[in-house]
Amino acid sequence: MRDVAIVGFAQRQMKEFDGSPTCVELLVPIFAELFEQTGWTKSDIDFWCSGSSDYLAGRAFSFVSAVDAIGALPPVMESHVEMDAAWALYEAWVKIQTGLVDTALVYGFGKSSAGQLRRVMSLQMDPYTVTPLWADAVSVAGLQARAGLEGGAWDEEQMAAVVARSMSDATGNEHAIRSRTTTVEDVLAQPMYADPLRRWDCAPVSDGAAAIVISAADTPAFDRFPGQSAWITGFEHRIEPGALNSRDLTVSTSTAAAGAAAGVDGVDLAELHAPFSHQELILGSALGLGDDVRINPSGGALTANPMFTAGLNRIGEAARQVWSGGSQRALAHATSGPALQQNLVMTMEARS
């Protein structure tokens, strides 16, 4: 296996839809920021890979328009995944492992303002038994939360504690959409939004984009890299059945399997992609995270959840903690599909 490191990360989240920038307008300044961080140019990037949703955009191959942000000349090697860009990063990492490329820039973007988000995303459900009910992500998450409450897996106070910690931690994150110092009592005082979920139990959705640069250690470009590196030590993803009645929604066996394969022992920090408060409890249990592990110091998805980049952001935020010395060994997680159907886990570490 080749040693591969995360060497750059940038993100942009639209707190207000003022002008609703195109994907190209979102990405161009992010790419510029990454080139400034790394000291590289476009010619130093061997492979480009993106994550987004043609379903949400409402037209086939809509991601091709984002390639304009890269530039037409010289031509580049490019690929795409129809899901969170964390999986595009996995594709790029595998491509580096094969030896076909040495460096990669991975980016994701999503315009939740482009259409009826909750209706469109319900199309990923089973087309025969669930989609006709138009069960959106919030409704399904409500079913999942209720199953855990009734089964004694967690209680409302635990869910509220997740929200209170996330929002309070996010006060130091300029990219957070929802941030304020709050308490468990403040959360529980809110009215129900989708019983048993309160509004703060559900992540705020926005337009946004993010990008990460990774590089193999044995390449000339890396020798010229002036900054800090977060070295990837494990990278795996697993999937469960899409049918909601074929699995226990209160646990996440795919997260546990991906974590075991990636190697989560010894992590001191975890960035978990949990768009709903109770899902953080599920993920922490699946990964066996103890009280000594800092969870979502950035605030996590509960404070900012741009479509198709929130998982990539978890990886980038964990890498930032490694770069800054805030973590020696960190874990990052991304999810896709209804009720934590598919899960990805990456571990990374600092090296002298």
C-alpha positions as CSV (number, residue, x, y, z in Angstrom):
1,M,0.0,0.0,0.0
2,R,1.2,3.5,-0.9
3,D,1.4,6.1,1.9
4,V,-1.2,8.8,1.0
5,A,-1.9,12.0,2.9
6,I,-4.5,14.7,2.9
7,V,-2.7,17.9,2.1
8,G,-5.5,20.4,1.4
9,F,-9.1,21.2,2.4
10,A,-11.5,24.0,1.6
11,Q,-15.2,24.5,1.9
12,R,-18.0,27.0,1.2
13,Q,-21.5,26.9,2.6
14,M,-24.3,29.3,1.6
15,K,-26.0,30.5,4.7
16,E,-28.5,32.4,2.6
17,F,-29.6,31.8,-1.0
18,D,-28.6,35.2,-2.2
19,G,-28.3,34.8,-5.9
20,S,-28.0,31.0,-5.7
21,P,-24.5,30.7,-7.3
22,T,-23.9,28.0,-9.9
23,C,-21.7,25.0,-9.1
24,V,-18.9,26.7,-11.0
25,E,-19.2,29.9,-9.0
26,L,-19.0,27.8,-5.8
27,L,-16.0,25.8,-6.9
28,V,-13.6,28.2,-8.6
29,P,-12.7,30.1,-5.3
30,I,-12.3,26.7,-3.5
31,F,-9.9,25.4,-6.1
32,A,-7.9,28.7,-5.8
33,E,-7.8,28.3,-2.0
34,L,-6.4,24.7,-2.4
35,F,-3.7,25.8,-4.8
36,E,-2.7,28.5,-2.4
37,Q,-2.6,26.0,0.5
38,T,-0.5,23.4,-1.4
39,G,1.6,25.7,-3.5
40,W,0.6,23.5,-6.5
41,T,-1.0,24.3,-9.8
42,K,-3.5,22.5,-12.0
43,S,-0.6,20.6,-13.7
44,D,0.3,19.0,-10.4
45,I,-3.1,17.3,-10.1
46,D,-3.2,13.9,-11.9
47,F,-6.9,13.0,-11.2
48,W,-10.1,14.9,-10.5
49,C,-13.2,13.2,-9.0
50,S,-16.5,14.8,-7.9
51,G,-19.6,13.9,-6.0
52,S,-23.0,15.4,-6.6
53,S,-26.6,14.5,-7.7
54,D,-28.1,14.6,-11.1
55,Y,-31.4,13.7,-9.6
56,L,-31.4,16.9,-7.5
57,A,-30.3,19.0,-10.5
58,G,-33.0,17.5,-12.6
59,R,-31.0,16.6,-15.6
60,A,-28.6,13.8,-16.7
61,F,-24.9,14.4,-16.6
62,S,-25.3,17.8,-14.9
63,F,-22.0,17.3,-13.1
64,V,-20.2,17.9,-16.4
65,S,-21.0,21.6,-16.1
66,A,-18.9,21.7,-12.9
67,V,-15.9,20.6,-15.0
68,D,-15.8,24.2,-16.3
69,A,-14.4,25.2,-12.9
70,I,-11.3,23.0,-13.7
71,G,-10.8,24.6,-17.1
72,A,-11.0,23.1,-20.6
73,L,-7.3,23.1,-21.3
74,P,-5.1,21.2,-20.8
75,P,-7.5,18.1,-20.6
76,V,-7.7,16.3,-17.3
77,M,-8.5,12.8,-16.1
78,E,-11.9,13.1,-14.4
79,S,-14.6,10.9,-12.8
80,H,-17.8,11.3,-10.8
81,V,-19.9,9.5,-8.2
82,E,-23.7,10.1,-7.7
83,M,-23.4,10.5,-3.9
84,D,-21.5,12.3,-1.2
85,A,-18.0,13.3,-2.3
86,A,-16.5,11.2,0.5
87,W,-17.0,8.3,-1.9
88,A,-15.3,10.3,-4.7
89,L,-12.4,10.6,-2.3
90,Y,-12.4,6.8,-1.8
91,E,-12.3,6.3,-5.6
92,A,-9.3,8.7,-5.9
93,W,-7.5,7.0,-3.0
94,V,-7.9,3.6,-4.8
95,K,-6.7,5.1,-8.0
96,I,-3.5,6.3,-6.3
97,Q,-3.1,2.9,-4.7
98,T,-3.1,1.3,-8.2
99,G,-0.2,3.5,-9.3
100,L,-2.1,5.1,-12.2
101,V,-1.9,8.5,-10.5
102,D,0.0,10.2,-7.7
103,T,-2.2,13.1,-6.8
104,A,-5.9,13.9,-6.8
105,L,-8.3,16.7,-6.2
106,V,-11.7,15.6,-5.0
107,Y,-14.7,18.0,-4.9
108,G,-18.4,17.9,-4.1
109,F,-21.3,20.3,-4.5
110,G,-25.0,20.3,-4.0
111,K,-27.7,22.8,-4.6
112,S,-30.5,21.9,-2.3
113,S,-32.3,25.1,-3.3
114,A,-32.6,23.9,-6.9
115,G,-35.8,21.9,-6.3
116,Q,-38.0,20.1,-3.9
117,L,-35.2,18.4,-1.9
118,R,-37.2,16.2,0.4
119,R,-39.4,14.9,-2.4
120,V,-36.6,14.4,-4.9
121,M,-34.4,12.5,-2.4
122,S,-37.3,10.2,-1.4
123,L,-36.8,8.6,-4.9
124,Q,-33.8,6.7,-3.5
125,M,-36.2,4.5,-1.5
126,D,-37.6,1.2,-2.6
127,P,-39.7,2.1,-5.7
128,Y,-42.5,-0.5,-5.1
129,T,-43.3,-0.2,-1.4
130,V,-41.8,3.0,0.0
131,T,-41.5,5.6,-2.7
132,P,-45.3,5.7,-3.4
133,L,-45.6,6.8,0.3
134,W,-43.2,9.7,-0.4
135,A,-41.4,9.0,2.9
136,D,-38.7,11.6,3.0
137,A,-35.4,11.6,5.0
138,V,-36.9,13.4,8.0
139,S,-39.9,11.1,8.2
140,V,-37.7,8.0,8.0
141,A,-35.3,9.4,10.6
142,G,-38.4,10.0,12.9
143,L,-39.3,6.3,12.6
144,Q,-35.7,5.4,13.4
145,A,-35.6,7.7,16.4
146,R,-39.0,6.4,17.7
147,A,-37.7,2.8,17.4
148,G,-34.7,3.7,19.6
149,L,-36.8,5.5,22.1
150,E,-39.3,2.7,22.4
151,G,-36.6,0.1,22.6
152,G,-34.6,1.9,25.3
153,A,-31.5,2.4,23.1
154,W,-31.5,6.1,23.9
155,D,-33.8,8.7,25.5
156,E,-34.8,12.3,24.6
157,E,-32.2,13.8,27.0
158,Q,-29.4,12.0,25.3
159,M,-30.6,13.2,21.9
160,A,-30.8,16.8,23.3
161,A,-27.3,16.5,24.8
162,V,-25.9,15.8,21.3
163,V,-27.7,18.8,19.9
164,A,-26.5,21.1,22.7
165,R,-22.9,20.1,22.5
166,S,-22.8,20.3,18.7
167,M,-24.3,23.8,18.6
168,S,-22.1,25.1,21.4
169,D,-18.9,23.6,19.7
170,A,-19.9,25.2,16.4
171,T,-19.7,28.7,17.8
172,G,-16.0,28.7,16.8
173,N,-16.6,27.4,13.3
174,E,-17.1,30.1,10.7
175,H,-18.8,27.6,8.3
176,A,-21.6,26.6,10.7
177,I,-25.1,27.7,9.8
178,R,-26.6,26.9,13.2
179,S,-24.4,27.8,16.2
180,R,-25.2,29.1,19.6
181,T,-24.3,28.3,23.2
182,T,-27.3,26.2,24.3
183,T,-28.3,23.7,26.9
184,V,-30.2,20.4,27.0
185,E,-33.2,22.3,28.5
186,D,-33.2,24.7,25.6
187,V,-33.4,21.9,23.2
188,L,-36.2,20.0,25.0
189,A,-38.2,23.2,25.3
190,Q,-38.6,23.3,21.5
191,P,-41.9,22.0,19.9
192,M,-41.9,18.8,17.9
193,Y,-41.1,19.1,14.3
194,A,-41.4,15.4,13.1
195,D,-42.3,13.5,16.3
196,P,-40.1,12.6,18.1
197,L,-37.7,15.0,16.4
198,R,-37.4,18.6,17.2
199,R,-36.2,21.1,14.7
200,W,-32.7,21.2,16.1
201,D,-32.5,17.4,16.0
202,C,-32.5,17.7,12.2
203,A,-29.5,19.1,10.3
204,P,-30.0,22.5,8.5
205,V,-29.7,21.9,4.7
206,S,-27.9,24.4,2.4
207,D,-26.2,24.9,-0.9
208,G,-22.5,24.3,-0.6
209,A,-19.2,22.9,-2.0
210,A,-16.0,21.4,-0.6
211,A,-12.8,20.0,-2.0
212,I,-9.8,17.9,-0.7
213,V,-6.4,17.3,-2.1
214,I,-4.6,14.0,-1.5
215,S,-1.1,12.9,-2.6
216,A,1.1,9.8,-2.4
217,A,4.3,10.4,-0.5
218,D,6.5,9.0,-3.3
219,T,5.9,11.8,-5.8
220,P,7.8,15.0,-6.8
221,A,4.7,17.2,-6.1
222,F,4.7,16.0,-2.4
223,D,8.4,16.9,-2.1
224,R,7.4,20.5,-2.9
225,F,4.4,20.6,-0.5
226,P,5.1,23.1,2.3
227,G,2.3,22.3,4.8
228,Q,1.2,19.7,7.2
229,S,-0.1,16.3,6.3
230,A,-2.8,14.0,7.7
231,W,-1.7,10.4,6.8
232,I,-4.5,8.0,5.8
233,T,-4.2,4.8,7.8
234,G,-7.5,3.1,7.0
235,F,-10.3,3.6,4.5
236,E,-13.4,1.4,4.1
237,H,-17.1,1.5,3.3
238,R,-19.9,-1.0,3.7
239,I,-23.6,-1.1,2.7
240,E,-26.8,-2.5,4.1
241,P,-30.1,-3.4,2.4
242,G,-32.3,-0.5,1.3
243,A,-35.5,-2.1,2.5
244,L,-36.2,-0.5,5.9
245,N,-37.9,-3.6,7.3
246,S,-34.9,-5.8,6.5
247,R,-32.6,-4.4,9.2
248,D,-32.6,-3.1,12.7
249,L,-32.7,0.7,12.4
250,T,-31.4,1.3,15.9
251,V,-27.9,-0.1,15.1
252,S,-25.5,0.3,12.2
253,T,-23.8,-3.0,11.3
254,S,-22.2,-1.4,8.1
255,T,-20.5,1.3,10.2
256,A,-19.2,-1.3,12.6
257,A,-17.9,-3.4,9.8
258,A,-16.3,-0.4,8.0
259,G,-14.8,0.8,11.3
260,A,-13.3,-2.6,12.0
261,A,-11.8,-2.8,8.6
262,A,-10.4,0.8,8.8
263,G,-9.0,0.3,12.3
264,V,-10.5,2.6,14.8
265,D,-8.4,1.6,17.9
266,G,-6.6,4.5,19.5
267,V,-8.5,7.4,17.9
268,D,-8.8,10.5,20.0
269,L,-11.2,12.4,17.8
270,A,-14.1,11.5,15.5
271,E,-16.0,13.6,13.0
272,L,-19.3,11.7,12.4
273,H,-21.7,12.5,9.6
274,A,-24.9,12.4,11.6
275,P,-27.7,14.5,10.0
276,F,-30.0,13.7,13.0
277,S,-29.1,13.8,16.7
278,H,-30.0,10.1,17.5
279,Q,-27.8,9.0,14.6
280,E,-24.7,10.2,16.3
281,L,-25.6,7.9,19.2
282,I,-25.9,5.0,16.8
283,L,-22.6,5.7,15.1
284,G,-20.7,6.2,18.4
285,S,-21.9,2.8,19.6
286,A,-21.2,1.1,16.3
287,L,-17.6,2.4,16.4
288,G,-17.1,1.7,20.1
289,L,-16.1,5.3,20.8
290,G,-15.4,5.9,24.5
291,D,-15.8,9.0,26.6
292,D,-12.2,9.9,25.9
293,V,-12.9,10.5,22.2
294,R,-13.8,14.1,21.2
295,I,-16.8,13.9,18.8
296,N,-17.6,16.5,16.2
297,P,-15.5,19.5,17.6
298,S,-16.6,21.3,14.4
299,G,-20.2,21.0,15.3
300,G,-20.8,18.3,12.8
301,A,-23.7,18.0,10.3
302,L,-26.2,19.2,12.9
303,T,-24.8,22.7,12.5
304,A,-24.2,22.6,8.7
305,N,-25.3,19.9,6.2
306,P,-24.6,20.9,2.6
307,M,-25.9,18.2,0.3
308,F,-23.3,15.8,-1.1
309,T,-20.4,17.5,0.7
310,A,-21.3,17.0,4.4
311,G,-19.5,13.7,4.5
312,L,-16.4,15.1,2.7
313,N,-16.4,18.0,5.2
314,R,-16.2,15.5,8.1
315,I,-13.0,14.2,6.6
316,G,-11.6,17.7,6.0
317,E,-12.5,18.8,9.5
318,A,-10.8,15.8,11.0
319,A,-7.7,16.5,8.8
320,R,-7.6,20.1,10.1
321,Q,-7.5,18.8,13.7
322,V,-4.5,16.6,12.8
323,W,-2.7,19.4,11.0
324,S,-3.2,21.8,14.0
325,G,-2.0,19.3,16.5
326,G,-5.5,18.9,18.0
327,S,-5.5,15.2,17.3
328,Q,-2.8,12.6,16.8
329,R,-5.1,9.9,15.4
330,A,-8.5,10.9,14.1
331,L,-11.6,9.1,12.5
332,A,-13.9,10.5,9.9
333,H,-17.3,9.1,8.9
334,A,-19.7,9.7,6.0
335,T,-23.2,8.3,5.4
336,S,-25.4,7.9,2.4
337,G,-28.9,6.5,1.8
338,P,-31.9,6.3,4.2
339,A,-31.4,5.8,7.9
340,L,-27.6,5.2,7.7
341,Q,-27.9,2.6,4.9
342,Q,-24.3,3.0,3.6
343,N,-21.3,4.2,5.7
344,L,-17.7,5.1,5.1
345,V,-14.9,5.3,7.7
346,M,-11.5,6.8,7.3
347,T,-8.7,6.9,9.9
348,M,-5.8,9.3,9.8
349,E,-2.8,10.2,11.9
350,A,-0.1,12.8,12.4
351,R,3.5,11.9,11.7
352,S,6.7,13.7,12.4
